[in-house]
Amino acid sequence: MTKSSVQDPSNAAPLHEQIYARIRASIQQGQLKPGQRVPSLRAFAGELGVARGTVQVAYDRLLGEGYLIAKGPAGTFVSEQLTSSRPRRAAAAPSSSRTPPDQESTELSIETDGGIPAPLQLGLPALDEFPRKLWARLMARQIRSAGSLTKPPPAGFGPLREALAGYLQRSRGIDAQPHQVFVVPAYTASLALIVDALKLAGENAWVEYPSYPPTAQSLKRQNLHVWNVPVDDQGVDVEFGRQHFPKARLAVVTPSHQSPTGVALTLQRRVELLDWAGEQGAWIIEDDYDGEYRYRGHPLPALKSLDTCDRVIYCGTLSKVLYPGLRLSYVVVPQSQVPTMELACRRTVHGGCPELLQAAAAEFIAEGHFARHIKRMRTLYARRRAMLAEALAPYETDGFTVRLQDGGMHLLVDVRDDLDDLAMARRAREAGSPSIR
């Protein structure tokens, strides 16, 4: 690869993004073979005439996605697992004679005590660090607008759809136009909208096991037959789903940071999942609930960015990044499904989130505050989870083992089999807990 082949004057993407894209394309097209050694950071940076750190960013992203494998002093190599588009089933998958049990049916919500959320809740952002003054200025500016108090269009406020499309292209690698982005009031509303638009009621659906309980609850309320597909250290076991539930028309997955185990769906599993959807004419719902928060390397690209058959529907949220009371999520659909989604919005969403909030969120993104907020929160969450892991470390001999994943807004702790985790949670709740400062 020559310097001129990377630095394209017509390409507005950052140089590290161009390097990443060119290496990934070389691997996908077979120019770089599985097991082949790639140049060292120093050698490659010298060949391209760029800073070593620029190449490091590209390599980190390729390592995180599974295209490259680091082998210490031996160097960095193209992953040998790419020799097959249909990987072996992981040994940890459950026996084929049994399917995973039904999941916990308890609805999850943000619990509060006198208006103050209880600490250590799943999916709760750092409300104490939310830029309230800035948000108040944006709200005040928008409320003076003539249209801010009206009912928004069913598909969402136009400038917000534009801002989200631009953000997703920059940060998640999703090439979508604003009219492909639909604003909805919550994640469960996203599922209801998709099921209605694609006429999936009565069909079979794969759901990760374990997973976020409201996913299965919502699909069942939409009259889908929900089947649990186990998750191992490579993510959802697609081969298990193929064998046990071959007639499924839908799969709901969390590829960037599986909820709740925290594993990232490997490149091979992503290819396998996309192959399945293309062969079966099935749909994949990608729930990217906290993909922005990755503490080692570059945030993983969305599964949607690899979708060449237009079978992936991407779901994101601003509520987990900003504050839960915002109740603002969004859905990105293939171009072919825009007309049906527009009709479904009129039937299902009924105006969604107030236009005032959508307008403030649009300006928050467009002016760069959103990107800065995510960067700041990423640093804060990394520090807080390190503090929590340090506080739990002395209890490892008592049966607690902390598992630090590469990203996410929660921390996993393995509890020894002979301990009752529900009883411990109940005692902790009764004892109370101070707020994290």
N, C-alpha and C positions, 0 to 999 in steps of 0.2 A: 504494500500500500504506500503510495507516494504522498508527499505533502499536498500536491495539487489535487489529488483525488479526494481529499478530505475537506480542504478549505475551499468551499464553493462560494464565490462572491454573491451569487444569487440566493443563497440559503441564509435566511435570517436566524436560524437556530444557533444556539451557543455552540462553540467549537467542541466541547465535550459531548454534546448531544449528537453532533455530526459524526464524531469518532465512534461513539456507541452504535449509532444506526448503521454505519458502514461495516463494522465488525460483525454485528448481528446478521446483517444481510449476507455477508461472506460465509458465515456458518450455515445459515438456512439454505443458501444456494449450493453448498458443498465445496466452495473454494477453500474453506478451512475445514479440515477433516476431524472427526472425533479422535481424540488422543493426540492431536498435533499440538506442539508447543508453540505458544505465541511469544512475541518479543517481550523482553523485560521492560518495565516502566521507563528506565533510563534510556535504553536503546531505542524504544519506540518514540519517546519524546524527542530524542535527538534526531531521529529520522524525519519526524514531522515538523521539527522546528517549533515546538510548543513547550509550555511549562510541564514539568513532570506531574504536577498536581492535576492538570487538565486530563491527562491520560488516566490518572488514578481514579478520577470520578467516573470515567467511562468503564474502566475495568471493574470497579466496585459494583456498578449496576449490573454488569454482565455476570459477575460472580453471584450476586443476589438472586438473579433470575435463573441461574443454573446453566447458562451457556458455557461458562468457564469454571474450572476447578483449580484452586491453589494447592500446590503440593510442596510448600515450604521451600527449602533451598533448591529443589529440583526445578522450580519455576511454575508457570501458569499454563494450563493446557485446556484445549477444547474438551468439554465433557464427553466421555465415552458413552454415556447413557443416551446420547443423541443418535446412536446407531439404529435405534428402533423407535418408530412412532407409536408403538403399542407396548409399553413397558410391562414388566412382570408385576403381578400382584404382590403387594407387600406381605411379608410373612405374618405381620401383626394383625391382618384382617381377620374377622371372626370366621368361624367354621361355616362352610357353605350350607350346612344343614340347619342353621339358625339365622334368623334375621335380628337386627338390633331391636330392643324393646321400645315401647312407646316412651316418649320423653316427658319430662315433668310438665304438667299442664298449668302450673302457676304463672299468672301474668306478671311480667316484670314492669316496674315503674319506679320513678324517682321518689323516694320517701322523704317527707319533710317533717320537721318538728317546729311548729310555730313559724313556718315560712322559710326556715333555714334547712337545707338538705342535710341529711345525715351523712357522715363521712364514709369513704371507701365504698361507694356505690358504682356498679358497673355502668360505664358509658357517661358518667357525669363529668363534664369539663370543669376546669378550675375557675369557678365563678368569681372567686376573690381577685382574680387577675384579669377579668374581662374589662376592656377599655370603655367604661361606662360614660365618661365625659365625652369621648369622641363619638360614641354611638348616640348620645343625647343631642350633640350638635347636628349629626346627620338626620336624625328624626325631626329636629326643629326645622331644618332646612327643607325637608321633604313635605312637612305638614303645611307649609306655605304654598305648596304647589296645588293648582286647581284640581288635579285628578287624584290626589293622594287619598281622598276619603271615599272614592267610588269603589264599586265592586270590580275587581281585576278581571281580565279576560280568563276564560276557563283554562287555557293552557299555561297561564302565567304572565307576569308583567314583562313586556318585551325587553327593556334594558337589562333585567336580571337574567333572562334567557341568553342574551348576548354575552353578558359578563361570565356566566357559568360556562358557556361554550369555549370562550377564550381561556379561562382558567383550566378547564379539563384538557385542552390541547397542550398547554404548557406543562402542566404538572403530572397528568396521568396518561399522556400519549393518545388521547381519544380525539380522533378527527371527526367532529360533528358540527353541523350548522345549528344556529340558534333555534330554528324551527323544529329541530329534533329533540330539543330539551323541553320537558314538561314539568312545571312546578306543582307540587302537591303538598298537603299539610303535614304528612307524616309517613314513616316507612310502611306502616300497615295500609295506608291509603295508596301507596305506590303499588303494593301487591294487588289490592282490589282493582285498581285501574288497569293493570296489566292483564289480570285474569279476565276482566270484562272485555277489554279491547281484542284479545286474542281468542276469546270464546273457549276458555280452558276449563270451565266448570264441568265436573264429572270425569275429568281426565286424571291420570296418575302423575304424581310429582315426587321427585327425589328431594330429600332434605338431609343435610349433613347430620351425623350422629356422633357426638353430641352437637347441639346447635343452640341458637338463641330461641327460647321457647315460643315467643310470639309469632315466629315465622310459621311454624306448623299450625298454631292456633288460627292464624288468619287464613291460611290456605284451606283449612277444614271448614271455616265459616263460609268460604267461597265455593264449597261443595267439591273440593278436590280430594282424591284419595292420596294420602301422604304416606310415603315409604321412607324409612330411615336407612341411609347409606353410611357405613362407618367411615371415620376419619383416622388415619394413621400419621406417621411422621412425614409423609409426602402430601398430605391433604386428603380430600375425599377420594375414596377408592372406586374409581369409575368402573373397573372391571367387575367389582362386586355388584354394582348397580346394573350393569349389562346382564349379568347372569341371573339375578334374582327378580329384577323389575324391568324386563326388556321392552315393555309397552309404554313406558313413561313418556309424556310429552313435555315435561318441564323439569328443570333442576335448579334449585336455589342454593347458591354457594357463596362463600366469603373467601376468595382466593388470596388476597393480599395479607390477611391476618385472620385466620379462621377463628370464629367465635364458638366456644371459648378457649380452645386449646392453644391458639396463638401461632400455629404452624402456617407457613406459606405454601400454597399449591405449587409444586415443582413444575418445571417447564414441560416435562414429559406428561404429567397428569393434565396440564392445560391443553396440550395437543390432543391427548386422548379424549378429553371432555368435548373439545370443539369437533373432533372427528365424529363422536357419538351424535352430537346435535345435528351435524350436517347429514349423516346417514339416516337418522330417524325422523328428520324434519321436526326436531324438538327445539325448545327454547331454553336458554340459560338466563337466569336472573343473577346478576353479579351485585351482591350487596357489599359495597365498598365503604363500610361504616366508619372506619378510622384509618384508611390507607395513607393519610398524610403523615402519620406518626411512625416513623422508622428511625431507629437510633444508631444503626450501623449501615453505612453506605447510602446510596440514593433510594428514595421511595420506589417500590416496585411498580412497574407499569400495570395498568389495568388489564384484565383478561380481554376486555372489549377492544383494546389496541391491537390484539392478535387476531381478531375475528374477521376472516375474509369471506365468510358465508352469510354474514348478517343474521346470526342466530343469538347474539348476546344483547340483553337489555340491561343497561347499567343503572344502578340505583345509588344515589349519594345523599348526604344530609348536611345541612348547616347547623342543625340543632345540637349535634354532639361536638362540633367544633367551636360554636359560639355560646349558645345557652339553650337549654331544653325548652324553655317557654316560647322560643321563637316558632317552633312547630313548622319548620320549613325544610322540605326534602325535594328531590328532583329525580326525574327519570330520563334517560337518554335512549332513544329507540332507533332502529334502522330506518333509513330513508323510506323503504317500502311500507313501513307501518305508520308513517306520520298521519295519513288520512284517517285510518281506523282509530288511532289514538286521539285525534282531535274530536271525533264523534264520541268516544268513550269519556273524554273529559267533560263534555256537556252533560252526560248522564250521571257520572260518578263523583267528580270533584266539586261541582257547584260553587266555583269561585275560589276555593282554597284559602290560602293565607292572605290576610288583608294587604291591599296594595301599598299601604304606608310602610309596612315592614319589608315587603319585597323591594320597594324603591330604596329604602335605607340600605338593605343588603347589597343591592346592585351597586350603589355608590361606594360602599365599603370595599367591595371587590375591585371595582374599576379604578379607584384611587390608590390601590396597592396596600391598603390597610390589612386586607385578608391575608395576603402572603406574609406580611411582617408578623401578624398575629400568630400564624401557624409556626413560623420559625421560632418565635419567642416561646410558644407553648411547648414545642418539641424539646427545647433546652430545659424548660421548667419540669416537664413530665419525666425526662430522663433523670434529673436530679432527685425528684421526689420518689421515684420508684427505687433508685439506688439507696435512698435513706430508709425506705420501708424494708428493702431486702436486708440491709445491714441490721435493722432492728429485729428482724425475724431470724437472723443467722444463729444466735445462741440457742434457739429452740430446735435446731436440727436433730440433736440427740433425743429430743422428746417426740420425734416423729414428723417434723415439718421439714420439707425440702423445697426451697425456692427455685422456680424455673424462670430464668430471665430470657424472654424471647427477643427477637431483633426489633420488634415494634409493638404498637398498640397502646391502649389507654388503661390496661389492667395488668396485673401481675398474678401468675399462677403459683400456687403452693400445693405440692403433693402431701397428702396426709396419710400416715400409716394406716393400714387396713383395719387394725383393731381399735382405732379411734373413731368416735362419733362426731363427724364434722357438723351435723345439724345441732347437736347439743353444745358444741363449742361456739358456734355462731350465736346461739341463744344466750349463752353466758356472756359473750362479748357485748351483745345488745343490751343486756340488763346492766352490765357494768358501765356502759357509756364509753365514749371516746372523744378526746379533745379534737378540735379542728386542726387541720394541717396548716401551718403558717409558712 
